[in-house]
Amino acid sequence: MLDVPTQEMEKVMGEVSKWKNDAAAKDAELKKMKEEVVVEVRKLQAALEESEAARGEAVRHLADIRNDLDRMEAEKQRAINTLERLEAEDAQAKEEEKANIVVVEHQGGFDHAIRLVKYHFPDFDTSIFDMEIDVHKGQLMKIIDMLDDDE
């Protein structure tokens, strides 16, 4: 009867040995899978770091673009202001030019009248005449003062 337990024992030992071999194989398989996961995690971490670096660079680039846009908007506004100022100065210069043309024309007419008076009345003193003075409300006044008096 001792033989039976020994046979059973050998059978059990064979199964235990098989389980040990299976366990060792599964352990090796798990170890390999763990190493693969570790490698994949490291790749993902590296990719994440690259992505974060690229994101940081993109954020800095976006900030630079926004700063450039703000600077360009300010330059545009300065250019618009300069253009408006120059257009106003141009309009004022044109008005002054028109006024000067009127003054020159009046001066020419005034000088023409004085020449005629001197021609027809050579002894007459024409120095009393002044183009900038006119009769206003019965008095001699400078034309500029007449304009102020009418307001």
Secondary structure, 3 states (H helix, E strand, C coil): CCHHHHHHHHHHHHHHHHHHHHHHHHHHHHHHHHHHHHHHHHHHHHHHHHHHHHHHHHHHHHHHHHHHHHHHHHHHHHHHHHHHHHHHHHHHHHHHHHHHHHHHHHHHHHHHHHHHHHHHCCCCCHHHCCCCEEEECCEEEEHHHHHHHHC
